[in-house]
Amino acid sequence: MSLFSGETLTSQDADLGTTSIKGIFMTSKSVTPTSVPANSSQEILITANGVRLGDIAVTNVPANLELGLICSGVRVSAANQLALRVSNLTASPITGAARTWIFKIFRLS
């Protein structure tokens, strides 16, 4: 992972309080979804050294993801681990090809 250097970003909102972003990290990982059954989801665990519980994860979905597969979420599931949820919206199973996914991790203070 690499840290984009710069000043700490802070926002103030009367309802949400103050939140500071301590760091923004980015990593790319090869992900291969196994067969995702029809109308269901699969959670794929990905090693991402340096992520911590409490970090916020987001991802860019590869443009050429198989038709019918969608990313329905990503989260930090444990220290050094991301959980990527892939869902199949079709009536047939889909086996995804290996693709590079880019993950951004936001570390809050």
Rosetta silent file (secondary structure, phi, psi, omega in degrees, C-alpha in Angstrom):
SEQUENCE: MSLFSGETLTSQDADLGTTSIKGIFMTSKSVTPTSVPANSSQEILITANGVRLGDIAVTNVPANLELGLICSGVRVSAANQLALRVSNLTASPITGAARTWIFKIFRLS
SCORE:     score description
SCORE:     0.000 S_00000001
   1 L     0.000  152.478  175.873    0.000    0.000    0.000 S_00000001
   2 E  -127.622  146.683 -179.493    1.081    3.532   -0.509 S_00000001
   3 E   -98.809  128.280  171.680    0.055    6.635    1.391 S_00000001
   4 L   -79.132  117.605 -176.296   -0.879    9.752   -0.525 S_00000001
   5 L   -79.239  159.747  179.801    0.903   12.441    1.461 S_00000001
   6 L   151.236 -173.333 -179.343   -0.660   15.769    2.252 S_00000001
   7 L   -75.161  157.736  174.610   -2.558   17.568    4.938 S_00000001
   8 L   -69.594  134.439  178.287   -5.149   15.891    7.108 S_00000001
   9 E   -93.011  131.796 -179.129   -8.640   16.366    5.694 S_00000001
  10 E  -131.959  139.047  174.470  -11.270   17.421    8.207 S_00000001
  11 E  -125.029  148.144  179.276  -14.992   18.053    7.806 S_00000001
  12 E  -122.434  128.392  178.373  -17.368   19.658   10.270 S_00000001
  13 E  -141.616  134.911 -176.561  -21.083   18.909   10.272 S_00000001
  14 L   -59.116  -34.361 -176.987  -23.593   19.799   12.984 S_00000001
  15 L   -88.623  -31.469 -172.330  -25.185   16.336   12.824 S_00000001
  16 L  -100.913  -11.467 -177.777  -22.145   14.146   12.199 S_00000001
  17 E    80.693 -161.056 -178.592  -19.488   15.820   14.309 S_00000001
  18 E  -104.512  131.684  176.836  -15.868   16.109   13.198 S_00000001
  19 E  -127.161  131.487  177.351  -14.192   13.404   11.167 S_00000001
  20 E  -115.094  139.996  173.473  -10.562   13.478   10.096 S_00000001
  21 E   -95.972  114.776 -176.797   -8.965   11.343    7.424 S_00000001
  22 E   -80.952  -33.563 -179.815   -5.558   10.346    8.745 S_00000001
  23 E  -161.858  152.672  174.390   -4.410    8.570    5.574 S_00000001
  24 E  -122.813  122.994 -177.370   -5.544    7.362    2.182 S_00000001
  25 E  -117.598  155.859  177.691   -4.001    4.133    0.950 S_00000001
  26 E  -139.993  139.684  175.794   -4.346    2.307   -2.348 S_00000001
  27 E  -144.473  150.975  174.362   -3.589   -1.249   -3.357 S_00000001
  28 E  -118.857  139.361 -176.167   -4.357   -3.382   -6.398 S_00000001
  29 E  -137.050  143.360  172.203   -5.045   -7.088   -6.119 S_00000001
  30 E   -80.485  127.717 -178.215   -5.794   -9.882   -8.555 S_00000001
  31 E  -127.233  132.231  176.884   -9.206  -11.344   -7.734 S_00000001
  32 L  -125.296  101.433  176.360  -10.781  -14.456   -9.283 S_00000001
  33 L   -66.592  131.673  173.065  -14.384  -15.100   -8.261 S_00000001
  34 L   -74.149 -174.926 -177.681  -15.139  -18.830   -8.222 S_00000001
  35 L   -58.965  119.262  178.066  -18.497  -19.959   -9.558 S_00000001
  36 E   -97.470  116.254 -177.760  -21.141  -17.621   -8.149 S_00000001
  37 L   -59.390  159.152  178.498  -24.505  -19.444   -8.066 S_00000001
  38 L   -55.333  139.037  174.849  -27.547  -17.922   -9.744 S_00000001
  39 L    50.036   43.695  179.359  -29.201  -15.077   -7.840 S_00000001
  40 E  -147.073 -177.448 -178.197  -26.728  -15.198   -4.968 S_00000001
  41 E  -128.366  161.625  177.950  -23.554  -13.627   -3.607 S_00000001
  42 E  -137.960  136.236  175.550  -20.040  -14.750   -2.749 S_00000001
  43 E  -103.358  126.654 -177.949  -17.607  -13.135   -0.320 S_00000001
  44 E  -110.199  123.277  178.704  -13.957  -13.251   -1.387 S_00000001
  45 E   -89.160  132.829 -174.543  -11.285  -12.712    1.278 S_00000001
  46 E  -127.744  129.273  175.519   -8.254  -10.748    0.085 S_00000001
  47 E   -75.696  126.829  178.759   -4.966  -10.229    1.917 S_00000001
  48 L  -140.048   87.334 -175.871   -4.128   -6.519    2.084 S_00000001
  49 L   -55.265  130.563  176.741   -1.202   -5.962    4.419 S_00000001
  50 L   104.869  -18.930  178.829   -1.570   -2.837    6.520 S_00000001
  51 L   -73.932  148.227 -177.192   -5.358   -2.478    6.619 S_00000001
  52 L  -125.905  151.826  171.011   -6.846   -2.223   10.091 S_00000001
  53 L   -56.095  136.698 -176.972  -10.265   -2.790   11.597 S_00000001
  54 L   100.325  -19.543  174.861  -12.001    0.579   11.532 S_00000001
  55 L   -70.532  155.789  177.239  -10.565    1.553    8.140 S_00000001
  56 E  -106.166  130.745 -179.203  -13.067    2.294    5.358 S_00000001
  57 E  -114.411  140.086  171.344  -12.630    0.398    2.070 S_00000001
  58 E  -136.120  161.118 -179.609  -13.956    1.255   -1.396 S_00000001
  59 E  -139.126  155.884  168.097  -13.174   -0.292   -4.766 S_00000001
  60 E   -98.660  123.588 -179.989  -13.197    0.445   -8.477 S_00000001
  61 L   -78.182  131.276  177.428  -14.988   -2.364  -10.281 S_00000001
  62 L   -56.781  138.706 -176.173  -13.091   -3.579  -13.370 S_00000001
  63 L   -62.436  -29.523 -174.776  -14.830   -2.329  -16.514 S_00000001
  64 L  -100.714   26.513  176.514  -14.883   -5.782  -18.126 S_00000001
  65 L   -59.897  142.206 -177.445  -16.526   -7.667  -15.241 S_00000001
  66 L   -53.112  140.571  177.524  -18.750  -10.460  -16.546 S_00000001
  67 L   -59.680  127.105 -178.616  -22.279   -9.416  -17.478 S_00000001
  68 L   104.129  -21.932  175.556  -24.547  -10.240  -14.524 S_00000001
  69 E   -92.309  139.008  174.175  -21.841   -9.913  -11.837 S_00000001
  70 E  -134.992  155.270  171.059  -21.778   -6.823   -9.652 S_00000001
  71 E   -86.444  119.369 -179.991  -19.723   -5.688   -6.685 S_00000001
  72 E  -106.026   13.682  173.065  -22.177   -5.403   -3.827 S_00000001
  73 E   149.137  158.590  173.213  -19.644   -4.194   -1.271 S_00000001
  74 E  -144.215  143.445 -179.660  -16.166   -4.290    0.219 S_00000001
  75 E  -149.648  162.273  170.873  -15.156   -4.017    3.859 S_00000001
  76 E   -85.303  114.750 -176.262  -12.221   -4.535    6.176 S_00000001
  77 E   -95.806  -19.384  178.439  -13.071   -7.877    7.766 S_00000001
  78 E  -166.816  170.003  174.478   -9.924   -8.269    9.898 S_00000001
  79 L   -57.892  133.044  178.197   -6.450   -6.810   10.225 S_00000001
  80 L    66.094   22.585 -176.998   -4.682   -7.214    6.863 S_00000001
  81 E  -144.799  132.433  172.753   -7.844   -8.543    5.194 S_00000001
  82 E  -107.455  149.691  173.632  -10.550   -7.207    2.876 S_00000001
  83 E  -119.291  114.831 -179.966  -13.856   -8.957    2.152 S_00000001
  84 E  -102.871  123.741  178.716  -15.188   -8.315   -1.362 S_00000001
  85 E  -101.640  123.142  178.305  -18.816   -9.306   -2.002 S_00000001
  86 E  -115.418  131.518 -178.622  -19.676  -10.211   -5.601 S_00000001
  87 E  -116.757  145.592  177.772  -23.299  -10.868   -6.566 S_00000001
  88 E  -107.513  117.659 -177.098  -24.758  -12.727   -9.538 S_00000001
  89 L   -95.856    9.919 -176.133  -27.994  -11.172  -10.802 S_00000001
  90 L  -105.781  176.214  179.668  -28.716  -13.852  -13.407 S_00000001
  91 L   -91.499    5.535  179.545  -30.524  -17.203  -13.433 S_00000001
  92 L  -128.730  151.672  176.372  -27.300  -19.103  -14.249 S_00000001
  93 L   -64.823  149.660  177.662  -24.010  -19.563  -12.354 S_00000001
  94 E  -130.262  129.606  172.528  -21.125  -17.302  -13.438 S_00000001
  95 L  -104.044  119.262 -177.355  -17.422  -18.022  -13.006 S_00000001
  96 L   -82.194  150.933  175.890  -15.425  -14.817  -13.073 S_00000001
  97 L   -85.252  160.514  175.731  -12.028  -14.411  -14.707 S_00000001
  98 L   -65.909  129.405  178.757   -8.961  -13.152  -12.843 S_00000001
  99 E  -141.299  156.627  175.470   -8.953   -9.351  -12.895 S_00000001
 100 E   -89.501  123.569  176.519   -7.070   -6.594  -11.150 S_00000001
 101 E  -107.436  142.465  177.598   -9.218   -4.697   -8.658 S_00000001
 102 E  -107.576  128.134 -179.646   -8.101   -1.386   -7.142 S_00000001
 103 E  -116.178  137.000  173.081   -8.953   -0.768   -3.497 S_00000001
 104 E  -111.940  134.885 -178.397   -8.781    2.539   -1.638 S_00000001
 105 E  -119.724  126.733  177.785   -8.517    2.494    2.121 S_00000001
 106 E  -106.976  123.082  178.597   -9.392    5.508    4.249 S_00000001
 107 E  -102.814  120.785 -179.089   -7.912    5.598    7.732 S_00000001
 108 E   -93.952  151.202  179.732   -9.818    7.843   10.122 S_00000001
 109 L   -83.507    0.000    0.000   -8.242    9.480   13.150 S_00000001
